[in-house]
Structures are given as C-alpha cells and as structure tokens.
Amino acid sequence: MEDIMENKAIFTSVVRVKGNNKYKVVPVRSSEEVDKSLWIEISKVLSRIYVSVPIKLGSIICKNVLNTGIDIISSRNIDKA
C-alpha cells in the first residue's frame, strides 16, 4: 500500500527577474509540501511570472498557487544592480 505522504514534497523552481543584470532568475520554493501531481501545473504558472528587484528572502512570489492555499516564496535576496 502506497503511503500518501510519499506523493508530497517541497516544490522548488526558479522565477525570472527584471531589473538586475547579474541575476536573471531567483530560486523559489513552496511554503509547504505540495502534491507531486501538481508540480507541472505550478511550473506552468511560474513560467509566466517576472518579479522586480529588490527581492527579499521569504518574500511571497505567488500567493495561493492553483488555489491550494500554498504560497511560492523566494529562497534568496536579490538587490538592485
């Protein structure tokens, strides 16, 4: 019998950045574990997003992604350059 928790994990990806010549993307992660069956759809949502600098560690990049109640948050600080 398959354990339900095996199908969930923290989702990680990158989102494109506007306004910084050194960094073109910022690493992001989900605020909670996400069902792996949603990862492709979340990736499609994030592929359409650009974020402007400055970006602070822990900033919400996408709130309530796919109405899951889970936020996508920044994993890095990026300042204006």
Backbone as a printed PyTorch tensor [residue, N CA C, xyz], in Angstrom:
tensor([[[  0.8400,  -1.1860,   0.0000],
         [  0.0000,   0.0000,   0.0000],
         [  0.8820,   1.2460,   0.0000]],

        [[  0.6130,   2.1570,  -0.9160],
         [  1.4340,   3.3570,  -1.0680],
         [  1.0850,   4.3850,   0.0070]],

        [[  2.1080,   4.9200,   0.6240],
         [  1.9130,   5.9490,   1.6440],
         [  1.5990,   7.2770,   0.9640]],

        [[  0.5560,   7.9510,   1.3990],
         [  0.1310,   9.2140,   0.7950],
         [  1.2210,  10.2810,   0.9160]],

        [[  1.9600,  10.2930,   2.0030],
         [  2.9860,  11.3140,   2.2040],
         [  4.1310,  11.2010,   1.1890]],

        [[  4.3040,  10.0500,   0.5600],
         [  5.3510,   9.8910,  -0.4430],
         [  5.0800,  10.7350,  -1.6810]],

        [[  3.8310,  11.1340,  -1.8930],
         [  3.4720,  11.9120,  -3.0670],
         [  3.5610,  13.4080,  -2.8320]],

        [[  4.0610,  13.8270,  -1.6670],
         [  4.1770,  15.2490,  -1.3660],
         [  5.6200,  15.5990,  -1.0640]],

        [[  6.0170,  16.8030,  -1.4760],
         [  7.3590,  17.2930,  -1.1850],
         [  7.3710,  18.8040,  -1.3860]],

        [[  8.4170,  19.4470,  -0.8620],
         [  8.6010,  20.8700,  -1.0970],
         [  8.9350,  21.0600,  -2.5780]],

        [[  8.1920,  21.9150,  -3.2450],
         [  8.4090,  22.2160,  -4.6580],
         [  9.4730,  23.3060,  -4.7700]],

        [[ 10.4690,  23.1200,  -5.6190],
         [ 11.4840,  24.1400,  -5.8600],
         [ 11.5780,  24.4310,  -7.3490]],

        [[ 11.8880,  25.6970,  -7.6580],
         [ 11.9900,  26.1080,  -9.0540],
         [ 12.7100,  27.4500,  -9.1000]],

        [[ 12.6380,  28.1270, -10.2450],
         [ 13.1610,  29.4840, -10.3920],
         [ 12.1040,  30.3420, -11.0790]],

        [[ 12.1710,  31.6550, -10.8170],
         [ 11.2830,  32.6270, -11.4490],
         [ 12.1670,  33.7090, -12.0540]],

        [[ 11.7960,  34.2090, -13.2170],
         [ 12.5940,  35.2210, -13.8990],
         [ 12.5640,  36.5560, -13.1500]],

        [[ 13.6840,  37.2800, -13.2510],
         [ 13.8730,  38.5470, -12.5420],
         [ 14.0010,  39.6830, -13.5500]],

        [[ 13.3570,  40.8250, -13.2420],
         [ 13.5210,  42.0470, -14.0290],
         [ 14.2950,  43.0500, -13.1790]],

        [[ 15.2100,  43.7900, -13.8090],
         [ 15.8610,  44.8940, -13.1230],
         [ 17.2050,  44.5750, -12.4970]],

        [[ 17.7830,  43.4110, -12.7960],
         [ 19.1000,  43.0810, -12.2790],
         [ 19.8880,  42.4140, -13.4000]],

        [[ 21.0490,  42.9880, -13.7280],
         [ 21.8520,  42.4480, -14.8330],
         [ 22.6220,  41.1950, -14.4460]],

        [[ 22.9170,  41.0310, -13.1660],
         [ 23.7060,  39.8850, -12.7090],
         [ 22.8510,  38.6230, -12.5770]],

        [[ 21.6460,  38.7790, -12.0470],
         [ 20.7640,  37.6320, -11.8180],
         [ 19.5680,  37.6980, -12.7510]],

        [[ 19.3710,  36.6340, -13.5020],
         [ 18.2290,  36.5550, -14.4270],
         [ 17.0630,  35.7760, -13.8250]],

        [[ 17.3600,  34.9620, -12.7860],
         [ 16.3220,  34.1810, -12.1100],
         [ 16.5580,  34.2210, -10.6020]],

        [[ 15.4940,  33.9590,  -9.8510],
         [ 15.5930,  33.8330,  -8.3990],
         [ 15.0520,  32.4520,  -8.0220]],

        [[ 15.7590,  31.7400,  -7.1300],
         [ 15.2340,  30.4410,  -6.6870],
         [ 14.0150,  30.6340,  -5.7890]],

        [[ 13.0410,  29.7650,  -5.9490],
         [ 11.8200,  29.8120,  -5.1460],
         [ 11.4780,  28.4160,  -4.6430]],

        [[ 10.6240,  28.3680,  -3.6240],
         [ 10.1550,  27.0890,  -3.0950],
         [  8.7440,  27.2710,  -2.5770]],

        [[  8.0710,  26.1550,  -2.3610],
         [  6.7250,  26.2090,  -1.8010],
         [  6.8140,  26.3920,  -0.2900]],

        [[  5.8080,  27.0400,   0.2770],
         [  5.7860,  27.2770,   1.7220],
         [  5.4610,  26.0030,   2.4950]],

        [[  4.8590,  25.0380,   1.8180],
         [  4.5100,  23.7480,   2.4160],
         [  4.7240,  22.6600,   1.3640]],

        [[  4.6320,  21.4170,   1.7900],
         [  4.7240,  20.3120,   0.8340],
         [  3.5330,  20.3480,  -0.1170]],

        [[  3.8150,  20.0340,  -1.3850],
         [  2.8090,  20.0690,  -2.4450],
         [  2.6990,  18.6810,  -3.0510]],

        [[  1.4930,  18.2900,  -3.3970],
         [  1.2910,  17.0210,  -4.0780],
         [  2.0460,  17.0360,  -5.4060]],

        [[  2.8240,  16.0180,  -5.6720],
         [  3.6580,  15.9690,  -6.8680],
         [  2.8520,  16.0000,  -8.1640]],

        [[  1.5860,  15.6180,  -8.0990],
         [  0.7510,  15.6550,  -9.3010],
         [  0.4870,  17.0900,  -9.7720]],

        [[  0.7280,  18.0860,  -8.9000],
         [  0.5040,  19.4930,  -9.2510],
         [  1.7640,  20.1910,  -9.7490]],

        [[  2.9120,  19.5440,  -9.6830],
         [  4.1770,  20.2100,  -9.9840],
         [  4.2470,  20.7650, -11.4060]],

        [[  3.7420,  20.0500, -12.3790],
         [  3.7930,  20.5400, -13.7620],
         [  2.9200,  21.7780, -13.9120]],

        [[  1.7390,  21.7620, -13.3340],
         [  0.8460,  22.9230, -13.4170],
         [  1.4340,  24.1300, -12.6990]],

        [[  2.0720,  23.9160, -11.5510],
         [  2.7170,  25.0180, -10.8300],
         [  3.8590,  25.5760, -11.6660]],

        [[  4.6230,  24.7060, -12.3180],
         [  5.7120,  25.1510, -13.1850],
         [  5.1940,  26.0270, -14.3190]],

        [[  4.0480,  25.6710, -14.8860],
         [  3.4480,  26.4750, -15.9540],
         [  3.0740,  27.8590, -15.4460]],

        [[  2.5060,  27.9310, -14.2410],
         [  2.1460,  29.2260, -13.6430],
         [  3.3950,  30.0720, -13.4480]],

        [[  4.4320,  29.4870, -12.8710],
         [  5.6510,  30.2410, -12.5710],
         [  6.3950,  30.6720, -13.8320]],

        [[  6.2260,  29.9460, -14.9220],
         [  6.9100,  30.3070, -16.1680],
         [  6.3850,  31.6210, -16.7400]],

        [[  5.2170,  32.0540, -16.3000],
         [  4.6110,  33.2970, -16.8000],
         [  4.9230,  34.4930, -15.9100]],

        [[  5.6500,  34.2720, -14.8180],
         [  5.8770,  35.3230, -13.8230],
         [  7.2600,  35.9340, -13.9790]],

        [[  7.3030,  37.2730, -13.8830],
         [  8.5490,  38.0220, -13.7240],
         [  8.4330,  38.7740, -12.4120]],

        [[  9.5030,  38.8190, -11.6260],
         [  9.4960,  39.6060, -10.3940],
         [ 10.5280,  40.7200, -10.5080]],

        [[ 10.2070,  41.8580,  -9.9210],
         [ 11.0960,  43.0110,  -9.9440],
         [ 11.9520,  43.0340,  -8.6930]],

        [[ 13.1690,  43.5680,  -8.8310],
         [ 14.0510,  43.7280,  -7.6820],
         [ 13.6550,  44.9930,  -6.9210]],

        [[ 13.9330,  45.1070,  -5.6400],
         [ 14.6230,  44.1230,  -4.8040],
         [ 13.7020,  42.9880,  -4.3660]],

        [[ 14.2900,  41.8230,  -4.1880],
         [ 13.5720,  40.6410,  -3.7240],
         [ 14.2070,  40.2150,  -2.4080]],

        [[ 13.4070,  40.0030,  -1.3960],
         [ 13.9180,  39.6020,  -0.0850],
         [ 13.6480,  38.1200,   0.1590]],

        [[ 14.5670,  37.4850,   0.8600],
         [ 14.4140,  36.0850,   1.2450],
         [ 13.0850,  35.9060,   1.9760]],

        [[ 12.2790,  34.9630,   1.5310],
         [ 10.9940,  34.7020,   2.1720],
         [  9.8380,  35.5110,   1.6210]],

        [[ 10.1030,  36.4130,   0.6680],
         [  9.0190,  37.1910,   0.0570],
         [  8.0940,  36.2680,  -0.7260]],

        [[  6.8070,  36.5550,  -0.6560],
         [  5.8350,  35.7540,  -1.4090],
         [  5.8890,  36.1710,  -2.8710]],

        [[  6.1750,  35.2180,  -3.7340],
         [  6.2500,  35.4450,  -5.1810],
         [  4.8980,  35.1650,  -5.8300]],

        [[  4.2270,  34.1170,  -5.3700],
         [  2.9080,  33.7390,  -5.8910],
         [  2.0760,  33.2350,  -4.7180]],

        [[  1.0370,  33.9840,  -4.3840],
         [  0.2000,  33.6320,  -3.2290],
         [ -0.8850,  32.6440,  -3.6500]],

        [[ -1.1110,  31.6210,  -2.8330],
         [ -2.1940,  30.6600,  -3.0450],
         [ -2.1620,  30.0530,  -4.4480]],

        [[ -1.0210,  29.5220,  -4.8360],
         [ -0.8540,  28.9880,  -6.1850],
         [ -1.8670,  27.8700,  -6.4540]],

        [[ -2.5460,  27.9600,  -7.5770],
         [ -3.5590,  26.9910,  -8.0080],
         [ -4.6300,  26.7290,  -6.9440]],

        [[ -4.9240,  27.7430,  -6.1460],
         [ -5.9350,  27.6420,  -5.0780],
         [ -5.6680,  26.4920,  -4.1120]],

        [[ -4.3850,  26.2430,  -3.8580],
         [ -4.0070,  25.1660,  -2.9400],
         [ -3.8450,  25.6800,  -1.5140]],

        [[ -3.7810,  27.0130,  -1.3530],
         [ -3.5020,  27.5890,  -0.0440],
         [ -2.0070,  27.6510,   0.2470]],

        [[ -1.1970,  27.2620,  -0.7240],
         [  0.2540,  27.2350,  -0.5730],
         [  0.8580,  28.3920,  -1.3540]],

        [[  1.8240,  29.0790,  -0.7270],
         [  2.4930,  30.1970,  -1.3760],
         [  3.8300,  29.7390,  -1.9550]],

        [[  4.2630,  30.4250,  -3.0030],
         [  5.6030,  30.2330,  -3.5510],
         [  6.4450,  31.3980,  -3.0280]],

        [[  7.5520,  31.0850,  -2.3500],
         [  8.3520,  32.1190,  -1.7020],
         [  9.7900,  32.1220,  -2.2210]],

        [[ 10.4090,  33.3040,  -2.1390],
         [ 11.7880,  33.4820,  -2.5780],
         [ 12.7460,  32.7540,  -1.6490]],

        [[ 13.7910,  32.1700,  -2.2310],
         [ 14.8220,  31.4820,  -1.4510],
         [ 16.1340,  32.2720,  -1.4190]],

        [[ 16.0870,  33.5550,  -1.8610],
         [ 17.3070,  34.3480,  -1.9460],
         [ 16.9910,  35.8410,  -1.9490]],

        [[ 17.9090,  36.6410,  -1.4450],
         [ 17.8420,  38.0920,  -1.5820],
         [ 18.4660,  38.4920,  -2.9130]],

        [[ 17.8220,  39.4060,  -3.6340],
         [ 18.4190,  39.9920,  -4.8280],
         [ 18.1400,  41.4950,  -4.7740]],

        [[ 19.2250,  42.2860,  -4.8070],
         [ 19.1160,  43.7390,  -4.7520],
         [ 19.1630,  44.3310,  -6.1410]],

        [[ 18.8920,  45.6340,  -6.2180],
         [ 19.0100,  46.3350,  -7.4940],
         [ 20.4770,  46.3960,  -7.8830]],

        [[ 20.7380,  46.2890,  -9.1680],
         [ 22.1300,  46.3850,  -9.6370],
         [ 22.1880,  47.1540, -10.9390]]])
